[in-house]
């Protein structure tokens, strides 16, 4: 998700805090952006309104990207766990072709690597 839908964003501007003198007292340069569907917020307090907006948008997009990646990883883990717990056969050792197949994960590895060197991690 590289771009956010503008309708899903609530953009608020406020006066910044800290040093800055007259500019801070009269201009609203700090930007707070809220992604309404997820509730994710980002705040940036820069000297100019445009730079505050750009920084806050970068943070929102990054957080949304991370959220999507986490959801995909959870779905993948759930599918894998389901496949692991709902199989009758765990592994098949084919000595003629020298291949070990893990039916839970669907991965194949060399028989020499798995049995000879103890590399069971190749099947996970």
For each residue, the residues with C-beta under 8 A, 3 or more apart:
1: 4 61 64 65 68
2: 61 65
3: 61
4: 1 8 9 35 57 60 61 64
5: 8 9
6: 9
7:
8: 4 5 35 36 37
9: 4 5 6 33 34 35 36 60
10: 33 34 36
11: 31 32 33 53
12: 31 32 33 34
13: 28 29 30 31 32 49 52
14: 28 30 32
15: 24 25 27 28 29 30
16: 20 24 29 30 45 46 47 52
17: 24 30 45
18: 24 45
19: 24
20: 16 23 24 25 47
21: 24 25
22: 25 26
23: 20 26 27 29 47
24: 15 16 17 18 19 20 21 27 29
25: 15 20 21 22
26: 22 23
27: 15 23 24 49
28: 13 14 15 49
29: 13 15 16 23 24 45 46 47 48 49 52
30: 13 14 15 16 17 43 44 45 46 52
31: 11 12 13 43 44 45 49 52 53 55 56
32: 11 12 13 14 41 42 43 56
33: 9 10 11 12 41 42 43 53 56 57 60
34: 9 10 12 39 40 41
35: 4 8 9 38 39 40 41 60 63 64
36: 8 9 10 39
37: 8
38: 35 64 67
39: 34 35 36
40: 34 35 60 63 64 67
41: 32 33 34 35 60
42: 32 33 55 56 57 59 60 63
43: 30 31 32 33 56
44: 30 31 51 52 53 54 55 56 59
45: 16 17 18 29 30 31 52
46: 16 29 30 51 52 55
47: 16 20 23 29 51
48: 29 51 52
49: 13 27 28 29 31 52 53
50: 53 54
51: 44 46 47 48 54 55
52: 13 16 29 30 31 44 45 46 48 49 55 56
53: 11 31 33 44 49 50 56 57
54: 44 50 51 57 58
55: 31 42 44 46 51 52 58 59
56: 31 32 33 42 43 44 52 53 59 60
57: 4 33 42 53 54 60 61
58: 54 55 61 62
59: 42 44 55 56 62 63
60: 4 9 33 35 40 41 42 56 57 63 64
61: 1 2 3 4 57 58 64 65
62: 58 59 65 66
63: 35 40 42 59 60 66 67
64: 1 4 35 38 40 60 61 67 68
65: 1 2 61 62 68 69
66: 62 63 69 70
67: 38 40 63 64 70 71
68: 1 64 65 71 72
69: 65 66 72 73
70: 66 67 73 74
71: 67 68 74 75
72: 68 69 75 76
73: 69 70 76 77
74: 70 71 77 78
75: 71 72 78 79
76: 72 73 79 80
77: 73 74 80 81
78: 74 75 81 82
79: 75 76 82 83
80: 76 77 83 84 104 105
81: 77 78 84 85
82: 78 79 85 86
83: 79 80 86 87 104 105 106
84: 80 81 87 104 105
85: 81 82
86: 82 83
87: 83 84 90 103 104
88:
89: 92 103
90: 87 102 103 104
91: 100 101 102 103 123
92: 89 100 101 103
93: 100 111 115
94: 97 98 99 100 101 111
95: 98 111
96:
97: 94
98: 94 95 110 111 112
99: 94 108 109 110 111
100: 91 92 93 94 108 109 110 111 114 115 123
101: 91 92 94 107 108
102: 90 91 105 106 107 108 109 123 124
103: 87 89 90 91 92 106
104: 80 83 84 87 90
105: 80 83 84 102 123 124
106: 83 102 103
107: 101 102 122 123 124
108: 99 100 101 102
109: 99 100 102 113 114 119 122 123
110: 98 99 100 113 114 122
111: 93 94 95 98 99 100 114 115 116
112: 98 115 116 117
113: 109 110 116 117 119 122
114: 100 109 110 111 117 118 119 120 122 123
115: 93 100 111 112 118
116: 111 112 113
117: 112 113 114
118: 114 115
119: 109 113 114 122
120: 114 123 124
121: 124
122: 107 109 110 113 114 119
123: 91 100 102 105 107 109 114 120
124: 102 105 107 120 121
